[in-house]
Amino acid sequence: MPELRATPTDSQLISAWRKGDEVAATELVRRHAGAVARYLSAAGGGDDVEDLVQEAFYRAFRKLDGFRGTASFRTWVMTIGSNVLKDMRRRETRRPVFALEDREVVDERSNPHATTVVRDMESRLQSAIQQLPPKQREVFLMRAQQGIDYDEIASALGTSVGAARVHYHQAVKRLKKAME
């Protein structure tokens, strides 16, 4: 009878990679690249998301010895990705385009008026998210889009859990007002 293997945890994969197991690194990227890409896309990565994700993982693996494990590996890589995005924005003078995933909420052929309304709301929401103060935007995207708990957000962003909650609720309040 074949032996059943348990799926390795991120910590086990990190240990394996540190010992030279390239397959472990591939598995970490496979597990987390989609979430990092969604986060960076929502944060304003636009057409550069693939490059940003690649750079985030490149930096993560270069700095893996500095990973303390106080947050999940995914949250840590998202924080690195956020820094990569900030670096890109500093280098560029153009304003990035904010892209929402799964944009086609309404079949365009079914109701042109509804499509116009949805696109207008998307545009307003995109603009409102971009206008949030940076910390509120980061906390909001990590919490609302990725479902990361406040403890991990606080650890990843170097703030307290209470501050993370306040940033999130302030962001929601601003977004609600912008959408009125």
ABEGO torsion letter per residue (X at the ends): XBBBBBBBBAAAAAAAAAAGBAAAAAAAAAAAAAAAAAAAAAAGAEAAAAAAAAAAAAAAAAAAAABAGABBAAAAAAAAAAAAAAAAAAABABBBBBBBBGABABBAAABAAAAAAAAAAAAAAAAAAAABBAAAAAAAAAAAAAGBBAAAAAAAAGBBAAAAAAAAAAAAAAAAAAAX
